[in-house]
Amino acid sequence: MPDSRSSILQKLKKKINEMKENFEFYLEITGVGEITRRYFVMNALDGALTMLGVTVGAYIGGHLDPKIVVSSGLSGAMAIGLSGISGAFLTEYAERKRELKEMEKSLVRNLNGTVMEKGVYFATVLSAIVDAIAPVLAALVVLAPYILSLYGFITPHTAFVISLGVTLVFIWTLGYYLGRVSKERPVLYGVIMLIVGMVTAFITYSFSTHL
């Protein structure tokens, strides 16, 4: 019995290592890592700013019920995610297919079933998944205080204050990350992103108070 269990674990470990190697291989030959990084930051920012608009608008409108905020926020995030996954899939697939056909013309051969064609599907699916997950993760970060409020751990007002602070920190972190990627001034990038977030909050506040 112990030998059988050890054999299963070894096979599982071997399979995981193979999957990891394949993932790294396709990541390298497709160059999709940079693209998914951009997709993640852009959609995470979209999700965070959308949630910021939802929370500020709800607070100004007097709708402090955490159930309303959470349901509205998650619905918006899912809409962005579904839009992202379909848009990224179609766009990336079209671009990758075009590149593959150009390569076929240059090589004067059919690349169906080759590593290059498999790379097309790998890059397309990975891009779509990242594009879909990013806004949902951002939404969960922003809405976490409201989820705590939903279960009575904190008051709705406290949830709004914490959520506002968490959102701005999250947005600054995205900017800082972009700065690190560009190897320029990460703090400056973070400040620029923070300004974008504050402007969004101000516009939402102004719009809500004049309705």
QUIRASUL-V151032 format. One line per field, one symbol per residue. burial: # if it has 16 or more other C-alpha atoms within 10 Angstrom, else .. A space follows every 50 residues. Layout:
# QUIRASUL-V151032
burial: ???
This chain:
# QUIRASUL-V151032
burial: .........................##..#.##..#.############# #########....####.##.###.#######.##.###..##..#...# ...............##.#############################.## ....##..##.###.##############......##.######.###.# #..##..#...
